[in-house]
Structures are given as C-alpha cells and as structure tokens.
Amino acid sequence: MSAVLASAGITSAPAWRHPLRALRNRFQRWFHNRLPRTDTLTLTQRNVYIVPTRAGAMLALTLLLLLVASINYQLNLGYLLTFLLAGSAVVGMHVCHGNLRGLTLHLSPPSPVHAGQAAALDIRLTSARRRTRYGLGLGVIGSDATHTALAWTDVPAQGSATVQVAWPTPRRGLHPLPPLKVQTLFPLGTFRVWTVWRPAAQALVYPTPETQPPALPAGEAQAGASGRAGMQSTGEFDGVRAYRRGDPLKAVVWKKAAQAFAAGRNELVSRDALSTQRQELWLDHAQCGHSGLEARLSRLTAWVLMADRMGLDYGLRLPGRDIPPDQGPGHRARCLEALALC
C-alpha cells in the first residue's frame, strides 16, 4: 500500500483574457454535471477515454516522414523500421487502455476539517487482474483542468493500493467533493488514458478557531442550585480537592499540579464534582463579544475546543438551537457540526 499526498491548485483569471480557456472550462462543467455521483466506480470501456500525448503526436509525425522517405527511396529497411515502430505504438495503445480498464475505485468519507485546512481523500484502488498495473495517477480537478496535480501509485496483481489526495476546502459548511481525475501514460507515454469520477461523499468543514480567544465565560448557576460560581472569569474552576485514587486523568488540574511540582511539592488536585455540578458552562452565540457572524462562530469554535481539552461539561446556544451540556468526542463533534451549518 502506498500513500501519496497531492494538492489541487485553484487559479482564476478574467474570462475575457482567455476566451478559449473560459470555453473549455464551460464545456468541462457541462461534462462533469452529466456524470453520476458515486463513491465506488468500476472503470469500463464506457467511462475510459484515450488520446495521444504530445510525444505520441511527434511519433506519428516521425512515422509519416519515415514512410514517405521509404516510398521515395524504396528503402526496405525503412519500411521495416516504420511498421515496427507503428506496431509498437499500436500495442502500447492497447496496453495503456488495459492498464486502467477494469480498475475499481472506492472513496472513504473524508473526516471533518476546519476551514483553511486540506481535506484528505483516501481512495482505494482494487485490481482483479493477474498483472500489476503501473503508473496510475489520481488528482483533484480544480478550476484549471490542464494543470491537475497527480499522486502516482502502482496496483499489485489481484491486490489493492491506497492513494491519499488533498483538497483545499473553500469555507465552512457541508460541501460536495470536486471531481477526481484518474489517468495513466504507461507503458510508452504516447497515449493518455483517463477518466473523470464524481464522488457522492460530502466534506464537512468546521469554522476556523480564533487564534487567541479569551477565557471561557463564567458558569451559570443551575436552577435551584446555590453557592458561588464554580468557574472564575479566567476560565478556571474554584472547586478542587486532593487527588483520590481512581480519579480520571481529565479531572486532574494539571496547571495547579505543575505549580506544585515547581515548588517542590508532590501534590495532585482534582476538580470537585460537588462544586462544579452546581454550575453549567454555556457557550452562547449572543454573548461571545463579536458583531460579525463568522467572528462569533470562530470564537465559539475555539471555546468548544478549549472546553473539550479541559474535560468540562459545556453546552452551546445558537440561534434556533440549543445543545445541552455534555462532554466527550461525540458532543464536541455535534457542537462543531452545528457551528459549521449555522
């Protein structure tokens, strides 16, 4: 199994400067929209295309000149060389097309990422053929299809290989994946065999967390609970107690432990559940201190990650939706998804 990382470049230019490119991009979008979306694709003669490369065109021109010269000068060895090269090119065309035909592609759903990060697309290539498939390239088709960065791999006989390509996510939200291109030039490089694949999976993009967020907001007293706030404005809990055997590691106040170790004391303290259960930490969209929507979501994202690292129970309030306080990876994923789709 081989893993390669490729990035898709995205460029833009006014259409009036490149009319042919704009026409080609328009045809490309029309062609891509005709393709069905699927996460598993088997390549057959109906969805695999072949064209000569520049090297193949130069070879064809060379063969034509050799044939004309052999006819004019009645060169038997010239005929032999011409038809030998032509036969090799025809065999290479057949081998190149067969190198891609019959391959099965499967895409695993991408993991969520934050805006500005690249989403990793894991693609498994499976071959039932008894011969190795060499020189297979995969890449994400960007706005300029002529400059698609490809990740190259080989697929063993009756085996599989995994290729990882990267897609730079545009912004937060739920996005369909862009089309992917699979191509090969094996064995001679005179023909290019390729296909276009539109995955059905979607990528969830979380908001970008604020780089230097303020401390977590103070906890809110639960209904019917009494006592002072369990958390100061600095984001630290007041209620702590000595560490007891069996306390989870996430309950240990490591900052206070580091201060004790620096002072030469071997002391561990844990959060006092009896104190913290009187308070509820709510991350409120209306009270995060920003006027812009994206800035608010960025701060809330940073707070969610901060509270999750501290092992706190926290809730999230968004317009039209409240997520009750909880903790753990599942709760963090629910909060980040709500922020991404807000």
URTACOR-V717787 format. One line per field, one symbol per residue. phi: phi as a letter, one per 20 degrees, with the letter a starting at -180 (. if undefined). psi: psi as a letter, one per 20 degrees, with the letter a starting at -180 (. if undefined). burial: b if it has 16 or more other ideal C-beta (glycine too) atoms within 10 Angstrom, else e. A space follows every 50 residues. Layout:
# URTACOR-V717787
phi->???
psi->???
burial->???
This chain:
# URTACOR-V717787
phi->.cccdcdeeccbbgfffcffffffffffffffffefebeccdecfecdcb bfefffffffffffffffffffdleffffffffffffffffffffffffd fnfddcdegfffcegneeeededddccefecfddmddcaeeefdffcefd ddbddfflbbbdcdddcfffafpdcffffddcbbdfddmecddbbdcdfe fcdedffffffcfffffffdfffnecofgeceffndeffcbffdfoffff efefffffffffendeccccfeffefffdcededfecenceeffffffff fffffffffemeebdcdcgnbcdffaboffffffffffffef
psi->pqpqpqqpqoqqqphihmhhghgghghgggghiipqpqippppaihjpqp qqahhhhhgggghgghgghhggjloghggggghghghhhgghgghghhhh piqppppqpqqqrqpirpppoopppppjqjqqpqlppqrpobhoiilppq pqrqprplarqpppqpooqgrqaopqqrqqpprqiqhijiqoprqppoqi qqppoqqpqpgmqrrqrqqppqpiqrrrpipriijqpgorrqpqpipqhi ipnhghghhghhjjpmpqqqqohhghiiqpopophikjjqhqghhghggh ghhghghhhikqpqrpprojppoqparrhggghgghghhhj.
burial->eeeeebebeeeeeeeeeeeeeeeebeebeeeeeeeeeebebebeeeebee eeeeebeebeeebeebbeebeeeeeeebeeebeeeeeebeebbebbbbbb bbbebbbeebebbbbeeebbbebbbbbebeeebebbbbbbbbbbbeebeb bbbebeeeeebbbbbbbebeebbeeebbbbbbbbbbebbbbbbbbbbbbe eebbbbbbbbeebeebbbbbeeeeeeeebbbeeebbbbbbeeeeeebeee bbbeeebeeeeeeeeeebbbbbeebbebbbbbbbbeebeeeeeeebbbbb bbbbbbbbebebbbbbebeeeebebebeeebbeebbebbbeb
